[in-house]
Amino acid sequence: MARNDKIRMPSSGAGITQYFDDYKSKIEFQPVHIVIFAIVVILIEILLWIGF
């Protein structure tokens, strides 16, 4: 007879994940703000690299 040596894991809801959009953060950034912030950080890094 064949033995069944497989390990059985508990069911996890058949892979269904629920996401709720009820949470609103008090801090909100627009994509333009993030791009400007990244450019400013890059410029500061360049200025520090050349020894300003």
C-alpha positions as CSV (number, residue, x, y, z in Angstrom):
1,M,0.0,0.0,0.0
2,A,1.1,3.5,-0.7
3,R,1.5,5.9,2.2
4,N,0.3,9.5,1.9
5,D,3.2,11.5,3.4
6,K,2.0,14.9,2.0
7,I,1.8,17.8,4.4
8,R,-1.6,19.5,4.4
9,M,-1.7,23.2,5.0
10,P,-4.9,24.9,6.3
11,S,-7.2,26.6,3.8
12,S,-6.6,30.4,3.4
13,G,-9.9,31.5,1.9
14,A,-9.2,30.2,-1.6
15,G,-6.8,33.0,-2.3
16,I,-9.4,35.7,-2.0
17,T,-8.1,38.9,-0.5
18,Q,-10.2,41.8,0.5
19,Y,-9.1,45.4,0.4
20,F,-11.1,48.2,1.9
21,D,-10.7,51.8,0.8
22,D,-12.4,53.2,3.9
23,Y,-9.2,54.5,5.4
24,K,-8.3,58.2,4.6
25,S,-4.9,59.5,5.5
26,K,-4.5,62.9,7.0
27,I,-1.5,63.5,4.8
28,E,-2.1,63.4,1.1
29,F,0.5,64.0,-1.7
30,Q,-0.1,64.6,-5.3
31,P,2.2,62.9,-7.8
32,V,3.6,66.3,-8.8
33,H,4.8,67.0,-5.3
34,I,6.6,63.6,-5.2
35,V,8.4,64.3,-8.5
36,I,9.4,67.8,-7.4
37,F,10.7,66.5,-4.1
38,A,12.7,63.8,-5.9
39,I,14.3,66.4,-8.2
40,V,15.1,68.7,-5.2
41,V,16.8,65.7,-3.4
42,I,18.8,64.9,-6.6
43,L,19.9,68.5,-7.0
44,I,21.0,68.6,-3.3
45,E,23.0,65.4,-3.8
46,I,24.7,66.8,-6.9
47,L,25.6,70.0,-5.1
48,L,27.0,68.0,-2.2
49,W,29.0,65.7,-4.5
50,I,30.7,68.6,-6.3
51,G,31.6,70.2,-3.0
52,F,29.3,73.3,-2.9
